[in-house]
Amino acid sequence: MAEGKSIESLVAARDLLKTGLDKSRALGLELDETSLRLETVGQRLLSLESAFRPISRKKCTFLAIGDHIDCAIRPADAVLKVFESVRELENSLLASPCSNLPCYLSTVRKLEQALRFLSDNCLLAIQWLQGVIELLEDNGMTNERYVSNLKSSLSILQDLQFCEMKSRHDGGALSIAFDKLVCEFKQLLMENSVPSAFDSLTECSGTKDACVPSSPFPASATQKLQAILERLNMSNQLESCIHAYVNVRTLNARASLQALHLEYLESPTSQSDDEQIVRSDLERWSKHLQYAVKHVFEHEYRLCMQVFEKLGQEIWTRCFAMIASHAGLAAFLQFGNKFTESKKSPDKLLNLLKVFAVLDDLRSEFTQLFALIRNVVHGAWEIFWELSYQVELQRQSPPPSDGSVPLLVSFVTEYCNQLLGDMYRPTMIQVLVIHKSWKHEKYQEGLFTNQIYNVVKEIGLNLDAWSKAYHDRTLSFLFMMNNHHHFCNLKGTKLGDMMGESWLRAHEQYKDSFSTLYLKDSWGKLLAPITQAATNLTAEEELIDRDLLKKRLKAFNEAFDDMYKKQYNWIISDEDLREKMSQRVVQAIVPIYGSYIKKYRTSFTPDDTANLYIKHSVQSLENILGSLFQPKHRKLGNSQSVAMNFPIDNIKNAVTSQLYLTLTAA
């Protein structure tokens, strides 16, 4: 019985083992099938990985573009907000300033500030938006509608950047506002300008204190006039007010003198005139001159000082000189001079004594009114004679960090051009003649032009000193190229004609020489890695040595980025030269780079990481190079200080209107 149970156990164990073996065989078959399926899945995953790799790269690129867009949106949003404010301010200026002058002046000031802010922020937004567009195009993102919208936005921002300039031009909001302020200034003058009235010549001998008011203009009118002058002076529109003032007050002075019937001052006299007529004219002249000086011209003198007091003596003395000249003071002086030119006779002595008595009676007034003429002539001579010294003083100042033409150079060359022009040259020579005559010296021909030569010579010495102050030799070459080209552009100007053709040709040669040195010393060295590769290795060898290709592309990229970063803020001042040099740089770099990339691109497979070393496409490289040398916004401080050191208006405006009186009185 025990033996039977043992056999049953063995049979059960055998069946169990058999069942286990069958399951193992079935499981083995299933594992074989699963292994085949896994291999198939693995192959599919490899394909998916290859397909997803560029998508992952594009995702990174999109993230980078998103950062650029965020940076572009902030200044663009500021531009839109400021533009809305500009439109509101422009609408506020449609009203007449007479209704609320202080508010109108405040609005003009705010509009100028808003337009300036708009220009600055437009520049920043434009730079970021250009970066977004270039990034899209370089990465092959060809959504034409999206790119087109971006380019349209860029065009709008570029138009907005010039809003301030357009607003200041004829028909612009600021230009119209300035015109309205000038009209208001003129209207205030006319409302408070009343010619002196008298019934007979007996009033001509009245006392000065009784005829000259202590406060010529009401305080309220004076405050309004000065407020307008201050605003327009800050906006470089002062000359319009000065002309309006001179015109209104000249008409007023003429009206005051008109009742005197001064036609006799213009009539010619001869040696045969009856002595009775001469004495009669002398009597009228003496009374009229006293009236004109004490009651009209001194009144105008005080008015000019009152209205233009805050702008300085140079302004109000110039205004008075123009009014006195245009109102007829010179005619009085010329008529009195006729008595000194008559033939010698006992009667002439008596007449001269009478003339002296009149002038002696007016001595204090003439001293006050005409002392400024001597000051102006001497001041004009002093400024002109110190021009070369003033230029020399600037030699110790640092040169422009961007290699552009210094403000001093462009200002002084334009300044000399104006002095040599038909408007200023005759006046300046007359000033020199008068100043020499006061020193009992004779004016020597060529004195004027020799001084201009000295000024130009000092500019040249300044440029040599400044070029040596640069630590970067390449920037020094660019600086000298800029400035020699500036001198070349003087051809056809008064200064260029004076300096001569050989002088202009020399600067043309220097410009070409420095431009060649600049290209050779900077961009010529940039191509060394890839030109060396093209020289030393054949195409087949480059196909084999991919690591060497990567290193050379990386070296070129690093050298290019360093060069671009260094020269990003460098400027070529002249537009034609800037375009020409930009083309020369592009022609020197882009074809060689494009040929190199095209020649060796065949060594890359689509998924090869070596493609990452091609940082710039040919088109993006050309765009980047084309953006170089552009002028940036400059601070106005330097230009203003230069203009103050060389006040050409002090010579022209202050002397021209007074010179006729000076020559007559000298």
ZAMARGU-4260 file (C-alpha; in steps of 0.2 Angstrom, whole numbers, plus 5000, padded with zeros to 4 digits):
<rodrens>
0) 5000/5000/5000 | 5014/5011/5004 | 5022/5007/4988 | 5007/5012/4978 | 5006/5029/4986
5) 5024/5032/4982 | 5021/5028/4963 | 5006/5040/4963 | 5017/5053/4970 | 5030/5051/4957
10) 5017/5051/4943 | 5010/5067/4950 | 5027/5075/4951 | 5030/5069/4933 | 5014/5078/4927
15) 5018/5093/4936 | 5036/5094/4929 | 5028/5091/4912 | 5016/5105/4914 | 5030/5117/4919
20) 5040/5112/4904 | 5026/5115/4893 | 5023/5132/4901 | 5042/5136/4900 | 5042/5132/4881
25) 5026/5143/4878 | 5034/5157/4888 | 5051/5155/4879 | 5041/5157/4862 | 5032/5172/4869
30) 5048/5180/4875 | 5056/5177/4857 | 5041/5186/4849 | 5042/5200/4862 | 5060/5203/4858
35) 5056/5205/4840 | 5043/5217/4844 | 5055/5227/4856 | 5068/5228/4842 | 5055/5235/4830
40) 5049/5247/4844 | 5068/5252/4847 | 5070/5255/4828 | 5055/5266/4828 | 5061/5276/4843
45) 5077/5280/4835 | 5067/5287/4820 | 5056/5297/4831 | 5072/5303/4840 | 5079/5309/4824
50) 5063/5317/4819 | 5060/5326/4836 | 5078/5333/4837 | 5075/5348/4825 | 5059/5351/4834
55) 5068/5352/4851 | 5080/5364/4843 | 5066/5375/4836 | 5058/5375/4853 | 5074/5382/4860
60) 5075/5394/4846 | 5057/5399/4849 | 5061/5402/4868 | 5075/5413/4863 | 5064/5423/4851
65) 5051/5425/4865 | 5064/5433/4876 | 5069/5445/4861 | 5050/5449/4859 | 5048/5453/4877
70) 5063/5465/4877 | 5056/5473/4861 | 5038/5475/4868 | 5043/5485/4883 | 5051/5500/4874
75) 5038/5498/4860 | 5024/5500/4873 | 5033/5515/4880 | 5033/5522/4863 | 5014/5520/4861
80) 5010/5528/4877 | 5022/5543/4874 | 5014/5545/4856 | 4997/5546/4864 | 5003/5559/4875
85) 5011/5568/4860 | 4994/5568/4851 | 4985/5575/4866 | 4998/5589/4869 | 4997/5593/4850
90) 4978/5595/4851 | 4980/5607/4866 | 4991/5618/4856 | 4978/5621/4843 | 4971/5635/4854
95) 4978/5653/4854 | 4991/5657/4867 | 4983/5673/4871 | 4969/5664/4881 | 4981/5657/4894
100) 4999/5661/4890 | 5008/5652/4905 | 4998/5636/4901 | 5002/5637/4883 | 5021/5639/4886
105) 5020/5624/4898 | 5012/5613/4885 | 5025/5618/4872 | 5039/5613/4885 | 5030/5596/4888
110) 5028/5593/4870 | 5047/5595/4866 | 5051/5584/4881 | 5039/5570/4875 | 5045/5571/4857
115) 5063/5569/4863 | 5058/5554/4874 | 5049/5547/4859 | 5064/5548/4848 | 5075/5540/4861
120) 5063/5525/4864 | 5060/5522/4846 | 5078/5519/4843 | 5079/5506/4857 | 5063/5497/4851
125) 5069/5497/4833 | 5085/5489/4838 | 5076/5475/4847 | 5063/5472/4833 | 5077/5471/4820
130) 5085/5458/4831 | 5069/5448/4831 | 5067/5449/4813 | 5085/5443/4809 | 5083/5429/4822
135) 5067/5423/4813 | 5075/5424/4795 | 5091/5416/4801 | 5082/5401/4808 | 5072/5398/4793
140) 5055/5403/4801 | 5045/5408/4785 | 5029/5413/4792 | 5027/5427/4779 | 5012/5435/4787
145) 5020/5436/4804 | 5037/5442/4797 | 5028/5455/4786 | 5018/5462/4802 | 5035/5463/4811
150) 5042/5473/4796 | 5027/5484/4795 | 5029/5488/4814 | 5047/5492/4811 | 5043/5504/4798
155) 5030/5513/4809 | 5043/5514/4823 | 5056/5521/4810 | 5043/5534/4805 | 5039/5539/4823
160) 5058/5541/4827 | 5058/5557/4816 | 5042/5564/4824 | 5052/5577/4833 | 5061/5583/4817
165) 5045/5583/4807 | 5036/5593/4822 | 5050/5607/4821 | 5049/5608/4802 | 5036/5620/4793
170) 5019/5614/4796 | 5023/5603/4811 | 5015/5605/4828 | 5030/5613/4836 | 5033/5625/4821
175) 5015/5631/4822 | 5016/5633/4841 | 5032/5643/4839 | 5024/5654/4825 | 5009/5657/4837
180) 5021/5662/4851 | 5030/5674/4839 | 5013/5682/4834 | 5008/5684/4852 | 5024/5692/4856
185) 5022/5704/4841 | 5004/5707/4847 | 5009/5712/4864 | 5022/5724/4858 | 5010/5732/4846
190) 4997/5734/4860 | 5010/5743/4871 | 5019/5753/4858 | 5012/5771/4856 | 5022/5784/4846
195) 5027/5800/4855 | 5016/5814/4852 | 5020/5833/4852 | 5011/5849/4846 | 5026/5860/4841
200) 5045/5860/4840 | 5045/5868/4857 | 5042/5851/4864 | 5058/5846/4857 | 5068/5856/4870
205) 5058/5849/4884 | 5067/5840/4899 | 5072/5822/4897 | 5064/5817/4913 | 5047/5823/4908
210) 5047/5814/4891 | 5055/5797/4895 | 5044/5786/4906 | 5052/5777/4921 | 5043/5761/4916
215) 5041/5760/4897 | 5030/5744/4897 | 5018/5738/4910 | 5025/5725/4922 | 5012/5712/4916
220) 5016/5715/4898 | 5035/5714/4902 | 5033/5697/4911 | 5023/5690/4896 | 5036/5696/4884
225) 5050/5689/4894 | 5041/5672/4896 | 5039/5670/4878 | 5057/5675/4875 | 5064/5662/4888
230) 5054/5648/4880 | 5059/5652/4862 | 5077/5654/4867 | 5077/5637/4874 | 5070/5630/4858
235) 5083/5640/4847 | 5069/5651/4840 | 5075/5668/4848 | 5079/5676/4831 | 5061/5676/4826
240) 5056/5686/4842 | 5071/5698/4839 | 5066/5702/4821 | 5048/5705/4827 | 5053/5716/4841
245) 5065/5726/4829 | 5051/5728/4816 | 5038/5734/4828 | 5049/5746/4838 | 5057/5753/4822
250) 5040/5757/4815 | 5035/5765/4832 | 5051/5776/4832 | 5049/5781/4814 | 5031/5786/4818
255) 5037/5796/4833 | 5049/5806/4821 | 5038/5807/4806 | 5029/5823/4812 | 5046/5832/4812
260) 5046/5831/4793 | 5064/5826/4792 | 5065/5825/4773 | 5078/5839/4773 | 5091/5827/4781
265) 5091/5817/4764 | 5092/5833/4753 | 5109/5836/4746 | 5118/5852/4750 | 5131/5862/4740
270) 5144/5875/4743 | 5133/5888/4735 | 5118/5886/4747 | 5113/5903/4755 | 5120/5905/4772
275) 5102/5909/4778 | 5096/5892/4772 | 5111/5884/4780 | 5108/5892/4797 | 5090/5887/4796
280) 5094/5869/4793 | 5106/5869/4807 | 5094/5876/4819 | 5081/5863/4814 | 5094/5849/4815
285) 5100/5854/4832 | 5082/5854/4839 | 5077/5838/4830 | 5093/5829/4835 | 5090/5833/4853
290) 5072/5827/4852 | 5077/5811/4843 | 5091/5806/4855 | 5082/5811/4872 | 5064/5807/4868
295) 5065/5793/4855 | 5082/5783/4855 | 5085/5783/4873 | 5067/5777/4876 | 5071/5763/4864
300) 5087/5760/4873 | 5078/5758/4890 | 5065/5747/4882 | 5077/5735/4874 | 5086/5734/4891
305) 5070/5730/4900 | 5063/5717/4889 | 5079/5707/4885 | 5087/5710/4902 | 5087/5691/4906
310) 5095/5686/4890 | 5111/5697/4892 | 5118/5713/4886 | 5123/5706/4869 | 5105/5703/4864
315) 5097/5720/4870 | 5112/5730/4863 | 5110/5722/4846 | 5091/5725/4846 | 5094/5744/4850
320) 5107/5746/4837 | 5096/5739/4823 | 5082/5750/4829 | 5092/5765/4829 | 5100/5761/4812
325) 5083/5757/4804 | 5074/5772/4812 | 5086/5785/4804 | 5099/5790/4817 | 5112/5788/4804
330) 5104/5801/4794 | 5106/5814/4808 | 5124/5810/4810 | 5127/5811/4791 | 5118/5828/4790
335) 5129/5835/4804 | 5145/5829/4796 | 5140/5840/4780 | 5145/5855/4790 | 5162/5849/4793
340) 5165/5846/4775 | 5160/5864/4769 | 5172/5877/4763 | 5182/5886/4776 | 5175/5903/4780
345) 5170/5913/4796 | 5153/5907/4795 | 5159/5889/4795 | 5167/5892/4812 | 5151/5898/4819
350) 5141/5883/4812 | 5154/5871/4819 | 5153/5879/4836 | 5134/5877/4836 | 5136/5859/4830
355) 5148/5856/4845 | 5137/5864/4857 | 5123/5852/4852 | 5134/5837/4853 | 5141/5843/4869
360) 5124/5845/4877 | 5120/5827/4871 | 5137/5820/4877 | 5131/5809/4891 | 5117/5802/4880
365) 5130/5798/4866 | 5142/5791/4878 | 5129/5779/4884 | 5121/5775/4867 | 5137/5773/4857
370) 5149/5766/4870 | 5142/5749/4865 | 5148/5751/4847 | 5166/5752/4853 | 5163/5737/4864
375) 5155/5727/4849 | 5169/5731/4837 | 5182/5727/4850 | 5173/5711/4855 | 5171/5705/4837
380) 5190/5708/4834 | 5195/5700/4850 | 5184/5684/4846 | 5191/5683/4828 | 5209/5685/4834
385) 5208/5672/4847 | 5200/5659/4836 | 5216/5649/4833 | 5220/5650/4851 | 5203/5644/4856
390) 5205/5629/4844 | 5222/5625/4852 | 5215/5625/4869 | 5204/5610/4864 | 5219/5600/4860
395) 5221/5593/4878 | 5203/5586/4877 | 5200/5568/4873 | 5195/5563/4855 | 5178/5556/4852
400) 5176/5538/4858 | 5167/5532/4842 | 5180/5539/4830 | 5169/5551/4822 | 5172/5569/4817
405) 5174/5580/4833 | 5160/5593/4836 | 5174/5606/4836 | 5181/5601/4819 | 5163/5602/4811
410) 5159/5618/4820 | 5175/5627/4816 | 5175/5623/4798 | 5157/5628/4796 | 5161/5644/4806
415) 5175/5648/4795 | 5164/5645/4779 | 5152/5657/4786 | 5165/5670/4790 | 5171/5669/4772
420) 5153/5670/4765 | 5146/5686/4757 | 5135/5689/4773 | 5150/5690/4785 | 5166/5693/4776
425) 5163/5712/4772 | 5157/5715/4789 | 5172/5706/4797 | 5184/5715/4786 | 5176/5732/4791
430) 5178/5728/4809 | 5196/5724/4807 | 5198/5741/4797 | 5190/5751/4811 | 5200/5742/4824
435) 5216/5746/4815 | 5211/5764/4813 | 5208/5766/4831 | 5226/5760/4834 | 5232/5772/4820
440) 5237/5757/4810 | 5233/5753/4792 | 5223/5737/4788 | 5235/5725/4777 | 5227/5715/4763
445) 5227/5697/4768 | 5225/5699/4787 | 5208/5692/4787 | 5212/5676/4776 | 5229/5673/4785
450) 5219/5672/4802 | 5208/5659/4794 | 5223/5649/4788 | 5230/5649/4806 | 5213/5642/4812
455) 5214/5628/4800 | 5232/5624/4804 | 5227/5622/4822 | 5213/5610/4818 | 5226/5599/4809
460) 5238/5599/4824 | 5223/5595/4835 | 5219/5580/4824 | 5237/5573/4825 | 5237/5575/4843
465) 5220/5566/4845 | 5224/5552/4833 | 5239/5548/4845 | 5228/5548/4860 | 5219/5532/4854
470) 5224/5516/4862 | 5217/5506/4848 | 5227/5508/4832 | 5212/5503/4821 | 5201/5516/4829
475) 5214/5529/4826 | 5214/5525/4807 | 5195/5526/4807 | 5196/5543/4815 | 5208/5550/4803
480) 5199/5543/4788 | 5183/5552/4795 | 5191/5569/4797 | 5201/5569/4781 | 5185/5565/4772
485) 5177/5579/4781 | 5190/5591/4774 | 5188/5583/4756 | 5169/5588/4757 | 5174/5606/4759
490) 5177/5606/4740 | 5166/5620/4732 | 5164/5629/4749 | 5172/5646/4753 | 5184/5638/4764
495) 5189/5624/4752 | 5191/5638/4738 | 5202/5648/4750 | 5213/5633/4755 | 5216/5628/4737
500) 5215/5612/4726 | 5231/5605/4731 | 5226/5605/4749 | 5210/5596/4745 | 5219/5583/4735
505) 5231/5580/4749 | 5216/5576/4761 | 5209/5565/4747 | 5225/5554/4747 | 5226/5554/4766
510) 5208/5548/4767 | 5211/5534/4755 | 5227/5529/4764 | 5219/5528/4781 | 5204/5519/4774
515) 5215/5505/4767 | 5225/5504/4784 | 5209/5503/4793 | 5202/5488/4783 | 5219/5479/4783
520) 5221/5481/4802 | 5204/5475/4807 | 5193/5465/4795 | 5208/5459/4785 | 5214/5449/4800
525) 5197/5442/4803 | 5197/5429/4789 | 5214/5421/4794 | 5206/5405/4801 | 5196/5401/4786
530) 5207/5407/4773 | 5221/5397/4781 | 5210/5382/4780 | 5207/5384/4762 | 5226/5386/4759
535) 5233/5372/4769 | 5220/5358/4766 | 5211/5351/4751 | 5192/5348/4751 | 5195/5330/4753
540) 5206/5332/4768 | 5193/5344/4776 | 5180/5331/4774 | 5190/5319/4784 | 5195/5331/4798
545) 5179/5338/4805 | 5186/5342/4821 | 5198/5354/4813 | 5184/5362/4803 | 5174/5365/4819
550) 5189/5373/4828 | 5191/5385/4813 | 5173/5389/4812 | 5173/5392/4830 | 5188/5403/4829
555) 5180/5413/4815 | 5164/5416/4825 | 5173/5421/4841 | 5184/5433/4831 | 5169/5440/4821
560) 5159/5443/4837 | 5174/5451/4846 | 5177/5463/4831 | 5158/5467/4829 | 5157/5470/4848
565) 5172/5482/4848 | 5166/5492/4832 | 5148/5492/4836 | 5148/5510/4843 | 5161/5516/4830
570) 5154/5529/4818 | 5158/5535/4800 | 5150/5552/4800 | 5148/5555/4781 | 5133/5545/4774
575) 5142/5542/4757 | 5158/5536/4765 | 5148/5526/4777 | 5140/5517/4763 | 5156/5515/4753
580) 5166/5507/4768 | 5151/5496/4773 | 5151/5489/4755 | 5170/5487/4756 | 5169/5477/4772
585) 5155/5466/4765 | 5164/5463/4749 | 5180/5458/4759 | 5171/5446/4771 | 5155/5439/4764
590) 5161/5431/4748 | 5175/5422/4756 | 5164/5416/4771 | 5150/5411/4759 | 5162/5401/4748
595) 5170/5392/4763 | 5153/5387/4770 | 5147/5381/4754 | 5163/5371/4750 | 5163/5362/4767
600) 5144/5361/4771 | 5145/5344/4762 | 5154/5336/4776 | 5139/5338/4788 | 5124/5327/4789
605) 5108/5335/4794 | 5109/5329/4812 | 5127/5332/4814 | 5131/5344/4829 | 5144/5352/4818
610) 5130/5363/4810 | 5129/5372/4827 | 5146/5380/4823 | 5139/5389/4808 | 5133/5403/4818
615) 5129/5415/4804 | 5121/5413/4787 | 5128/5422/4773 | 5113/5434/4773 | 5113/5437/4791
620) 5132/5441/4791 | 5129/5454/4777 | 5115/5462/4787 | 5126/5463/4803 | 5140/5471/4793
625) 5128/5483/4785 | 5122/5489/4802 | 5140/5495/4807 | 5146/5513/4807 | 5128/5521/4810
630) 5127/5537/4819 | 5120/5536/4837 | 5111/5550/4847 | 5124/5562/4854 | 5123/5573/4869
635) 5120/5591/4866 | 5132/5597/4880 | 5148/5597/4870 | 5140/5605/4855 | 5133/5619/4865
640) 5149/5622/4874 | 5158/5624/4858 | 5145/5636/4851 | 5147/5647/4866 | 5166/5647/4864
645) 5164/5652/4846 | 5149/5664/4845 | 5148/5669/4827 | 5132/5677/4829 | 5141/5689/4841
650) 5150/5695/4826 | 5137/5695/4813 | 5121/5700/4823 | 5129/5712/4835 | 5140/5721/4822
655) 5131/5722/4806 | 5117/5732/4812 | 5129/5744/4821 | 5143/5746/4809 | 5135/5759/4799
660) 5133/5770/4814 | 5151/5766/4819 | 5158/5771/4802 | 5148/5787/4803 | 5153/5791/4821
665) 5171/5786/4819
</rodrens>
